[in-house]
Amino acid sequence: MKVDLVRASQSDRSTLENLLHLHMHDFSEFLGTTPSEQGWFAYPRLPLYWEDPRRAAFLVRAADGLAGFALTSRGSLVSGDPDVSDVAEFFVVRGVRRRGVGCAAAQQLFRTAPGVWEVRVLDSNPPAQRFWQRVVEQHTSGRFRLEPWTRDDGSEWHVFRFTSPPS
């Protein structure tokens, strides 16, 4: 299946809001969150992806249809290193999961910014851990670090840290 990662523009904002709602709904299983009284999972940081030049939003297209999105930022939440590229959010719609779409999109994403990358995965989300383990292992030929990290809110995470392209 042909997969393309396309930089999102301001005109794609409503599309990203809709996809983020689906992503946050899926993620609520691991966070125990509930929607607003209007039935919506909001993502208040989305405007920053057009206001802050250190952030980027991408749409994932597969077989010429919308298949997901990725949000990235420069600067590590883990180490504080301002030169690290961080995968803030990554989502593939359920209808095309387990068909190589996420893997292909992630590989393209890592090529958008050569250098050190971090991918943070919530400990309570084993499917995402397996996905990122596979993707990062494949992208780096096994040359990456996996470290535990505890956020200020007490949540436990796994952090994949690697260089793209692999050295």
C-alpha positions as CSV (number, residue, x, y, z in Angstrom):
1,M,0.0,0.0,0.0
2,K,1.4,3.4,-1.0
3,V,1.9,5.6,2.1
4,D,2.7,9.3,2.1
5,L,3.5,11.6,5.0
6,V,2.4,15.2,4.0
7,R,3.2,18.4,6.0
8,A,-0.2,19.7,7.2
9,S,-1.1,23.4,6.6
10,Q,-3.3,25.7,8.6
11,S,-6.2,24.7,6.2
12,D,-5.8,21.1,7.5
13,R,-6.6,22.2,11.1
14,S,-10.2,20.9,11.2
15,T,-9.0,17.6,9.8
16,L,-6.4,17.3,12.4
17,E,-8.8,18.3,15.2
18,N,-11.1,15.4,14.0
19,L,-8.3,12.9,13.9
20,L,-7.0,14.1,17.3
21,H,-10.4,13.4,18.7
22,L,-10.2,9.8,17.5
23,H,-6.7,9.5,18.8
24,M,-7.6,10.9,22.2
25,H,-10.6,8.5,22.3
26,D,-8.3,5.5,21.6
27,F,-5.8,6.8,24.2
28,S,-8.5,7.3,26.9
29,E,-8.3,3.5,27.4
30,F,-4.8,3.9,28.8
31,L,-5.3,7.3,30.5
32,G,-8.8,6.7,32.0
33,T,-10.0,10.0,30.6
34,T,-13.5,10.9,29.5
35,P,-14.8,13.4,26.9
36,S,-16.1,16.8,27.6
37,E,-19.8,17.3,28.2
38,Q,-20.1,17.9,24.5
39,G,-18.7,14.4,23.8
40,W,-15.4,15.7,22.5
41,F,-11.7,15.0,23.4
42,A,-10.0,18.3,22.9
43,Y,-6.3,18.9,22.1
44,P,-5.6,22.5,23.2
45,R,-2.0,22.5,22.0
46,L,-2.9,22.0,18.3
47,P,-2.7,25.8,17.4
48,L,1.0,25.7,18.5
49,Y,1.8,23.5,15.5
50,W,1.3,26.5,13.2
51,E,2.5,29.2,15.7
52,D,5.8,27.6,16.9
53,P,8.4,26.9,14.2
54,R,9.9,24.1,16.3
55,R,6.7,22.1,15.9
56,A,5.4,20.3,12.8
57,A,2.1,18.6,11.9
58,F,1.8,15.9,9.3
59,L,-1.1,14.0,7.7
60,V,-0.7,10.3,6.8
61,R,-2.2,9.2,3.5
62,A,-2.5,5.6,2.5
63,A,-3.9,4.3,-0.8
64,D,-4.7,8.0,-1.5
65,G,-7.0,8.3,1.5
66,L,-6.6,9.9,4.9
67,A,-5.0,7.4,7.3
68,G,-3.7,9.3,10.3
69,F,-1.3,12.0,11.5
70,A,1.9,12.8,13.3
71,L,2.9,15.8,15.5
72,T,6.5,16.5,16.2
73,S,8.5,19.1,18.1
74,R,12.1,20.1,18.6
75,G,13.2,19.7,22.2
76,S,13.2,16.8,24.5
77,L,10.7,16.6,27.3
78,V,12.9,13.9,28.9
79,S,16.4,15.3,28.8
80,G,15.7,19.0,28.0
81,D,18.0,18.8,25.0
82,P,16.7,21.5,22.6
83,D,18.1,19.6,19.5
84,V,16.2,16.4,19.9
85,S,13.2,15.7,17.7
86,D,10.2,14.4,19.7
87,V,7.2,12.4,18.4
88,A,4.5,14.3,20.4
89,E,1.6,12.3,18.9
90,F,1.2,9.6,16.3
91,F,-2.0,8.0,15.1
92,V,-3.2,5.6,12.4
93,V,-6.9,5.0,12.0
94,R,-8.0,1.5,13.0
95,G,-9.1,0.6,9.4
96,V,-5.6,0.5,8.1
97,R,-3.7,-0.6,11.2
98,R,-1.4,-3.7,10.9
99,R,-1.0,-3.2,7.2
100,G,2.4,-1.4,7.3
101,V,0.9,2.1,7.2
102,G,2.2,3.2,10.6
103,C,5.6,1.7,10.0
104,A,6.0,3.4,6.6
105,A,4.7,6.7,8.0
106,A,7.1,6.6,11.0
107,Q,10.1,5.8,8.7
108,Q,9.2,8.8,6.6
109,L,8.8,10.9,9.7
110,F,12.2,10.1,11.0
111,R,13.7,11.2,7.7
112,T,12.1,14.7,8.0
113,A,14.7,15.8,10.6
114,P,18.1,14.0,10.7
115,G,19.5,13.8,14.2
116,V,18.5,12.5,17.5
117,W,14.9,11.4,18.0
118,E,12.8,10.4,21.0
119,V,9.6,8.5,21.1
120,R,7.8,8.3,24.4
121,V,5.4,5.5,25.1
122,L,3.1,5.1,28.1
123,D,3.9,2.0,30.1
124,S,0.2,1.1,30.3
125,N,0.0,0.9,26.5
126,P,1.6,-2.4,25.5
127,P,0.3,-2.3,21.8
128,A,2.2,1.0,21.3
129,Q,5.3,-0.4,23.0
130,R,5.3,-3.3,20.6
131,F,4.7,-1.1,17.6
132,W,7.5,1.4,18.4
133,Q,9.9,-1.4,19.4
134,R,9.4,-2.9,15.9
135,V,9.6,0.4,14.1
136,V,12.6,1.8,15.9
137,E,14.5,-1.5,15.8
138,Q,13.9,-1.7,12.0
139,H,14.8,1.9,11.4
140,T,18.0,1.8,13.4
141,S,19.0,-1.9,12.9
142,G,18.8,-2.3,16.6
143,R,20.9,0.8,17.5
144,F,18.8,2.6,20.0
145,R,18.4,3.2,23.7
146,L,15.2,2.3,25.7
147,E,15.0,4.1,29.0
148,P,12.3,4.4,31.7
149,W,10.9,7.9,32.4
150,T,8.5,9.2,35.0
151,R,6.6,12.4,34.2
152,D,5.9,15.1,36.7
153,D,2.3,13.7,37.0
154,G,3.7,10.3,38.1
155,S,2.9,8.5,34.9
156,E,5.5,5.9,33.8
157,W,6.8,5.9,30.2
158,H,9.3,4.1,28.0
159,V,11.6,6.4,25.9
160,F,13.1,5.2,22.7
161,R,16.2,7.4,21.8
162,F,18.0,7.0,18.5
163,T,19.7,8.8,15.6
164,S,18.2,9.1,12.2
165,P,19.6,8.3,9.8
166,P,21.3,5.5,11.8
167,S,25.1,5.8,11.9
